[in-house]
Each structure stands twice: as structure tokens, then as C-alpha cells.
Amino acid sequence: MSFKTKEFALKAVRLLNEKKATDITILEIGTVSLIADYFLICSGSSVIHTKALCDHLLENLRGDEYSLLRVEGYQEGRWILLDFGVLVIHIFVPEERTFYNLERLWGNAGVIDAGYLFTSS
């Protein structure tokens, strides 16, 4: 897992925070799986909010080093997945996030604390 990949994930966290995503978590799944290096998981308050979060990411991550491979679930907006290969972003409405509980499913993965990005000095 490269430093650039982690910085890309942290940029996505900053963008999600700008649009008031909640419960933002980064799982370092590259230590337990070959699927990706990181899962970024967050919640939006509604379907409209999850779509706005997705749109904001797509607008602002375009042209970065990592290309978007696919987007799933946008139409329904209850669980939107953005796959950048090294980083997979999951945007949930709260009920879906609770139901699927990816943090428990990938419990062996390390958790990266991104909270320091939003503390004032």
C-alpha cells in the first residue's frame, strides 16, 4: 500500500466531510484481502444526500491518479459503491449500513483514524 493511495483515500475523506457525510471510516483491507487497499465507508442522511456525496466525489476526484472503474447503486441511492481499484468507497443510508455492517464483516482489517483531519488547531 503506497503513500499515494493513502493520500487519495484521505482526500476522499476531506471531500465527504465537506458535504457532511457522517461516521466516516477507513478500513485498511489490503492487509486481509486482495480486493483493494482501502475501504472508505460513510453514511448520508437520505438518498438525496448519498447521491450528493457521490456527485461531489466524482466531480472532485476526476483526473486524479486513480481512475474510476465503476459506480454501483447510484440509481437507488441506498448503498452507492465507487470502485477506484485501490480504494472502494461505500456510501450508505443509515439503515443499509447497519444491516450490512461492513466494519464487522471486515473486522480483521485495520482502521485508520481520519478524525485528525477535522480538528481545529
ZIHUZI-V835131 format. One record per helix or strand of 2 or more residues. SS is the DSSP state (H for helix, E for strand). FROM is the first residue (numbers start at 0). TO is the last residue. If there is no record, write none. Layout:
ss from to
SS FROM TO
SS FROM TO
This chain:
ss from to
H 2 17
E 21 27
H 28 30
E 37 43
H 46 60
E 69 71
E 78 82
E 86 92
H 93 99
H 101 104
E 109 111
H 114 117
